[in-house]
């Protein structure tokens, strides 16, 4: 179904009717989102602490740690390019099982790496490579699953829910991770006080590996071929208008290319959430704040869980371009809140407003790319749309460790304000670019025969 046709369907439904249809969706849709939830928990359970794990447990320098984390996150997106085609070829059900198997193996190896002596670092690199391969297949399969198993009338809410459920998994991770990692007081119930288990980062990683294995078992047992065939809404053969749209390769569309690449500067801020923010908090704030770092970073997915479906529902008839402009402007501007220096109130304000900016545009971007793709090609299109995200994650890590050493060293005088000023100025390139090109970008809406970009 084209964007215009889908929009027409949505206009005939009230918000309440759309929600009723969506939450009465098929078993396959919810099995896809169960994996989506678990992947959000396990992927960010590892990523949030990865810089600390590589530096403290494996002894890598700040520079090498930044490069390693950047190579890992960049490789995830790199494998999405080919993983999208693998997902389309295998089908959603088999693609999910394959990716979960590979990621479980990689995460178990990562847990064992610190005890392997000199071989620990190479084993960790190999384990991260396996996780990246699995993630590269999994993510396009999740997007394809939503398109296949969701009523087209609720597509906007469906993709909003996909993004929200992934972040719900991250919320669960940020709550559980400090309990597993530290022995600090975790929860007070009247006269009783519950302390953390004190298992360290390896304990968190072991839990992530076991959960990945459990998701694999659930997917194999419950997501059967019969369920897949019965619940599929979008058929394998594209409709006539989709076939025509499929003849226009996205990498030959100038507006599409500009649209995805202008997001690169603001996307660097997302990479800094795991490349820079953890060490910034651990080095510039009191130890008590660092002990609950996951809870601070967990504000982001919590806000996403609440606001992405709400924003998707309220703005489903608005242009993607307008949502992108407002959202990226908010995300970029909030970085300047950190310029005056470390302060817990400003840090919480930054995380909150940055997350609200993300909620305004992130799921609508996913919706647009999936809608542009003809049936059976969603995975491939999602992979191609991830090229700028790959560049942002990969290139940011090439300098983030060295910037930490320059502005927030382990020992010495810190100048975090200048660091965040530079990063904020870089991010502002995105909303400025979108604003300058807005008229050209939205012209495509006036020509229904062309692929719709907003």
N, C-alpha and C positions, 0 to 999 in steps of 0.2 A: 504493500500500500504506500502510495506517495505521501509526501508531507502534506500536500494540499488536501488529499482525500482523507487522510487521518485527522487533520485539523477540522474538516467538515464533520467527521464522526464525533469528535470530542465536543463540538459546539452543540450537538444534540443531546448531550449527557450533562446532568448536573454533577457537581463535585461528589455529592453523596453517592450517586449512581456509579460513577467511575470507581470510587473506593470500594463499593460493594462488589463490583465485577472483579476488581483486582484481588481483593482478599478472598474471593471465592475461586481463585485460579487453580490450575491443575496441580496434581501431586508432583509432576516433573518440575514445574516452576519452583516449587518450594524445596525440592531436593537440590536443584541448582543453587538456590540461595542458602541452603544449609552448608554446602561446600564454600560458597561465597563468604558466609559468616566465619567458618573455621579458617579459611585462608587469611581473612583480615586479622584474626587473632594470632595465628602462627607466624605469618610473614612479618608483621610488625612486632611481634614478640621477640623475634630475632633481630630485626633491623634497628629497633629503638636502642638496644644495648650493644650493637655490633662494634661501634667505635671503642667503647669501654672494654669489650671482650678482647678485641684484637690488641689493644694497647696494654691492658693490665694482665690478661691471662696468657697472651702469646708474645708480649714484649715488642710489638711493632712500634716504630716512631710515629709521631703525629702525621708526618708527610706520607709515609707508607700506608698508614691506616686510612687516611683520606683517599688515597689512590685505590686501595683495595675495596673500600665501601663503594666508591664511585664506579669502579669496574664491575662490581656485583650488580648494583642497581641499574647501571647502563646496559649490562648484558641481559638482564631480565627483559628490558624493552627491545633490545636487539633481537632476542630470540622470539619476541612477539611477531616480528616480521614474517619469519618462517612458521612460527607456531600457529599463526592464523590459518595458514594453508593446511597445516596438519590437522587442526581442529575441524576445518571444513571437510577434509578427506575422511577422517575417522568418524565424524559425528560427535555431538555433544557428550553423549554418555561414555563412549570409549576414550575420548580426549580427557575427560575429567579423571577417569581411572588411571590412565597412563601418567598424567602429570602428578597425581597424588602419590603414586608409587615411586617416581623418581625423586620427588621432594622429600618423602619420608626417609629414603636412603641417604640423601644429602644431609638432612638435619641430624640423623643419628651419628654420621661421621663427624659433624661439627662438634657434637658433645664430646667425642672421644679425642679430638685433636690436642687439647692442652696436655694430655697425659702421654703423648707420643714423642716427647723430647724434640730432637732436631727435625723430625719429620712432621711436627705439629703444624707449622705454618703451611707447607705444601698440601697437607691433608685438608686444612681449613679452606685453602683456595679451591681445591678440587670439590669439596663439599658445597661451597657456595656456587660453584659452576653448575653442579647438579640441580641445586635449588633454582638457579636462574633458568635452566632448560625447562624444568617442570612448570615454573611460573609463566614462561613464555608461551606455553601451550594452554595453560589453565585460563588465563585472563581473557583471551579471545573466545574461548569456549563458553565462559560465563556470559559474555555479551551475546553470543549467538544463541545461547539457551533462553535468554530473556526474549529475544525476537521470535524464537520458535514456539515458545510455550506461553506467551502472553497475548491476550486479546488486543488486536491492533488499536481499538478505541482507547485503550489505557496505556499506550506506549510511553507517553511522557512520564506518567506516574510509575510505570514499570521500571524504567531506567533510573528514576529518582530513588525508587526503593532498592534497586540493586546497589547503588552507590551508598545508600544509607545503611543497609545491612552489613556491607563490608566494614563500614565505620563502627557499627555496633560491635563487631568482632574486635576492633581495635580498642573500644571502650572496655570490653571484658578483659582484654590483655593488660591494659593500664591499671586496672583494679587488682588483678591477680598477680601480676609480675612482682610488685614490691613485697607481697606476702610470701612468695616463693624465694625471692632473692635475699632479703634482709631478715635479721632477727629483731628488728625494731618493733615497738608496740604498733600493732596493726589496727585493732578495733577495741573500743571500750564499751562493755555492756554492764552498766551499773557498777558493782564492785569488782567485776571480772574484767581482765584485760587480756586480749588475744595478741600473742606475739607472732611475728613472721617465722617461717621455717628455717631461714638462714642457709638456703641451699646454694646461694650464689648465682651468678649468671648461667653456669652450667646446668643448674637445676631448672631454670626457666627454659633453657634450650631443650632439655630432656622432655619437659612437659609438652613443648611444641612438637617435638618429633613423635611422641606417643599419640597426640591428638591427630596429627596428619595420618598416622596409620589407622586410627579409628575411623576417620572420614573415608579412607579408602575402602574399609570393610563395609561401612554403611552404604556407600555408593554402589559397590558391587552387588550387595544383597538386595537393596530396595529399588535402585534405579535400573529396572530391567528393560529389555527390548520391548516388551508388551506395554509398559508404562510410557516409554518414549514414543511409540507409534500411536498410542491412543490419545496422548495429550498434546501432540504437535498441532499448533494452529497454523503456522507458516509452513507451507509445503516446500518440498525440495526443488520444484520447478518454479522459476520466477514468472511473474505475470508479464503480460506484453509490455507495459510501460516500464517495468523494472528491467526487462531485457534490453530495452532501448537505452535506459540510463546506464546499464552496465557497460555499454560500448564506450562511454566516456571514462577513461581511466583517471582516477583522482590526481595522479601526479602530472597529468597534462592539463589540469585546470588551474589557471593562474590565481583565481580567487581562493580556491581551496588551499593551495600552497601558501599563499600569503597568510591566510587565516590561521593555519596551524603553526607556521614558523614565527609569527609575531608573538605567539604565546611563550616562546623560549625564555625571554628575560624574566617574566614573572614566575615561570616554572622553576627558576633557580632558587627562589625562596622556598619552594616545597622541598627541594633537595637539602637546603640548609636546616630543615627541621630535624634531620638525623645526622647531617654532616657537621653542623656547627652548634646548634642549640644545646645538645647534651653537654659538651665540654664547656660551653659558655656558662651554663647553670652550675656545673660541678666546680668550676674554677672561680667564678665571680660571686657566688652566693654562699650563705652559711651551709654547713654540713646537713643541718636538719632539712633544708630545702632540697638539696641534692638527693637525700634519702627517699623523697617522695617525687622525684623527677617524673616518673611515669604518670603520676596523677596530674601534674601540670600539663604534660604533653597530651594527656588523655582528654583535656578540655576540647581539643580540636575535633576528634571523632564524636564526642558527645554532642557537640553543637551540630555537626553534620547529620547525625542520626535524627535530631529533632527538626532541623530546618530544611534539609534537602527535600524531603517529601512535601513539606508545607510550601516551600518556594516553588517546587515543580507544579504543585496543584494550582497555586494562585497565578503563576506566570506561564501556563502551558500554551496560551494563545499569543504570547509576546515573541518578538523576534529574538533569536539566539544572539544576534550581534549586539543588541542593546543590553542583554543580560551579561554578556561577556565584558562589555565596556564598563558597566557599573561594578561588576564583581572584581575585575582585575585592578581597577582603580582603588577600591577599598583595600584589597590585599597588599598592594604596593605601598600605599600611603601609611598603613599601620606600622610598617617597618621603622619609620622615623620615631615612633614612640620609644624605641630602645636607645636612641641616640644620646639622651642626657646621662645615661649610665645605669648600672644595676639597681633595680628596685622591684620588689616582689609585686607591688600593685601594678606598676607599668608592665611587667612581664605578663601578668594575668590579663591585663587589658589588651596587650598585643596579641596573645594567643586567641582571645575571644573575637576580636574584630577581624583578624586575619582569617579565622574560620568562617565567619559570616560572609566575608568576601568569596571564599571558596564555595560556600553553599549556593551563592547566587548563580554561578556559571558552570560548575564542574559537570553535573549530570546532564545539563542541556547540551554540552559539547559531545558527550557520549551518544546522546539521542540523535544528534544531527548526523554523526558519522554512520551510525547503524541504519538510519533511515535512508541515507544516500546509497547504501549498498544494496544490490539486488539479492533476492533470496538465495541462500547457500554461499554467499560471499562475505558475510558479515565479519568473520574472523580475519580474512585477508584485508578488508578495509580498515579494521581496527588496528591491525599491525602497521599498515602504512601511516595511519594517523599518529602512531606513536613515535615516529622518527624524531620530531623535535623534543619529545620527552626523553628519548634516549640521549640526545645531544645535551640536554640540560643536566641530566643526572651524571653523565660521563664527564663532561667538561667541568662541572662545578667541583667535583672531587679532585680534579687535577690541581686546583689551587686552594681548596678550603683548608687543608692541613697546614699549608705554609702560611696562610692568612692567620690561622690560630696561633702559630708560633710567633708571628710578627706582632699581632695585636692583643692576644690573650695567652701569653706563654704559661707553661706550668709553673715556672718560678720567675718572678720579676714583676715589673709594673704593667698593668693591663690598660688598654685603651679600647674598650669594647665599643664605645660610642662611634668612633671613626669607622670601625668595621661595619657596623649596621648602617651608617650613613652611606657608605659605598655600595652596599648591597641594595639599599632602598633606591638609590639613583639608577642602578642597573634595571631594577624591576619596573621603574616608571616608564621605560621605553615601550612596554607593551600597551598600556592604556593610551599613551600618546599616539602610538602607531595606529591603533584601532580607531581613534578619534579622527585622525587625519585621513584615513582611508575609508571611513564609514560609508560615505555616499557611494563610492565605487563598490564596496562589498555588498550593500543592500540592493543594488540595481538588479541583481539576479532574481530577486523576488518578483520583479515586474515582468519576468519572462518565464512562464510556467513550463515551457518546453525544456528549459535548462535545469540542471541539478540545483535544487534549492539549498542555499547556504544559511538561511536564517529563518 
